[in-house]
């Protein structure tokens, strides 16, 4: 997984550690929803909306686009694009 142009996180363990740290830093969660989905041959694009407060990042309310590359029913690469 990769956020914008930051270094890519590789492997389930590294990604799980990152996501757990993010979730554990949430101080208030007000919502998230999928707004649009595009599916094509081996790729999916998902537009998300998020609203939360995080101990390190403060109040966040933004949209994010996730580009997922799929193979054999599994996501093999995912990159998130956002500006917040």
C-alpha positions in Angstrom: 0.0 0.0 0.0 1.1 3.5 -0.7 -0.1 7.0 0.3 0.4 9.6 -2.3 4.1 9.7 -3.1 5.3 8.4 0.2 7.3 5.2 0.3 5.3 2.0 -0.4 4.5 -0.4 2.4 5.2 -3.9 1.4 3.7 -7.1 2.9 0.8 -7.9 5.1 2.7 -7.5 8.4 4.0 -4.0 7.5 0.6 -2.9 6.3 -1.2 -4.3 9.3 1.2 -2.5 11.7 0.6 0.8 9.9 -3.2 0.4 9.9 -3.4 -0.6 13.5 -1.3 2.4 14.5 -3.6 4.7 12.5 -6.8 3.2 14.0 -5.4 3.3 17.5 -4.6 7.0 17.0 -8.3 7.9 16.3 -9.8 10.0 19.0 -13.1 10.6 17.3 -14.7 8.9 14.2 -17.6 10.7 12.6 -18.0 8.7 9.4 -16.7 7.1 6.2 -18.5 6.1 3.1 -17.8 4.9 -0.4 -19.0 7.5 -2.9 -18.1 5.9 -6.3 -16.6 2.7 -7.6 -15.1 1.9 -11.0 -14.2 -1.7 -11.9 -12.3 -2.7 -15.0 -10.0 -5.6 -16.0 -7.8 -6.2 -13.0 -8.3 -2.7 -11.5 -10.8 -1.0 -9.2 -11.0 2.7 -8.3 -12.9 3.7 -5.1 -13.7 7.2 -4.0 -14.0 7.5 -0.2 -15.1 10.2 2.1 -13.7 10.3 5.7 -14.4 12.5 8.7 -12.4 11.9 11.9 -10.0 13.3 14.5 -6.6 11.7 15.0 -4.2 12.4 17.8 -1.3 13.0 15.4 -3.2 14.6 12.4 -6.0 16.6 14.1 -9.4 17.0 12.5 -9.8 15.5 9.1 -12.7 15.7 6.6 -11.7 14.8 3.1 -12.1 12.6 0.0 -9.6 9.9 -1.0 -9.3 7.9 -4.1 -7.9 4.3 -3.8 -6.6 2.6 -6.9 -6.4 -1.2 -6.4 -4.8 -3.7 -8.7 -6.3 -7.2 -8.5 -5.0 -10.7 -9.4 -6.6 -14.0 -8.6 -9.3 -12.4 -6.4 -6.8 -10.5 -4.2 -5.5 -6.9 -4.1 -1.8 -7.0 -5.1 -1.2 -3.3 -5.0 -3.1 -0.3 -3.6 -2.3 3.4 -3.8 -4.3 6.2 -2.1 -4.5 9.7 -3.4 -5.7 12.6 -1.2 -4.9 16.2 -0.3 -5.5 17.0 3.3 
